Amino acid sequence: MNTETHAAMRACIRALSDELRARSASDRALEAFVTGIAEAEAGSDIHPGRSAPDHPAFPSLERALANVPAGWNLGDAVVSAAPRLDWFQVFNSDEIDPRLGRNMISAQLALRRDAGGARTVHAGLFLVGSDTDYPLHTHTAPEVYYCVSGRLTLQHGVEGQPFFLHPGEYSITPSERLHSLKTEDEPVLLVYIWLTGPHLENWWWSQEPDGSWARSQWTWRSDGRWVRLGSEPVDSDAMRRACGVGHR
Ligand SMILES: [Fe+2]
């Protein structure tokens, strides 16, 4: 990676860090992410490349970048960095809806492991093309989405009230909280932060024809392919926990 690209990535992390610090004064739930990004600012590994230079989502990325509000440090940093980054397809598996493969790409901004490898901070850009439904899922990592372009619809839990992210707005999804994402007629560009353990795992949840719920565990192999490890039924206690307070 050349030094200009590295500098552009660092500028994004610095701008993100400034925004998170400013907002954490009134939102203590952001503090862990402020700490994580400060660690990433101090030094970051480079993710092994999984480039997808001809990916069909690039026209959506261009549209999203054209819609980033001007005169905003984080937005300006993202617009400057995005064309230089190594973008890759988020979901790469024959078992996952091919529309998700076509519509979602990501690029790393920072990856910082603590000395023991027990905790990792991931930060990057996540492009979700228009008219995309990213279905209900959970992961151990708490997650921040910081919207840079477009309007994202998010839902926590099965019956939670959908809410929206516009540029400059963020969401915090706690560890193991069921959530889904949706876009409408424009692409959405997000900065994501994950605070993970040593592995990246996702559980995808779905309702069976008889009304019961099941979930499938997926993990990300080092070559970028997602692999399904298995499925299990979800009982009502697990469902309540995944939906957080207020699930009926
Ligand atoms: Fe998520």
Boltz pocket constraint, residues with backbone or C-beta under 6 A from the ligand:
constraints:
  - pocket:
      binder: B
      contacts: [[A, 137], [A, 139], [A, 143], [A, 173], [A, 179]]
      max_distance: 6.0
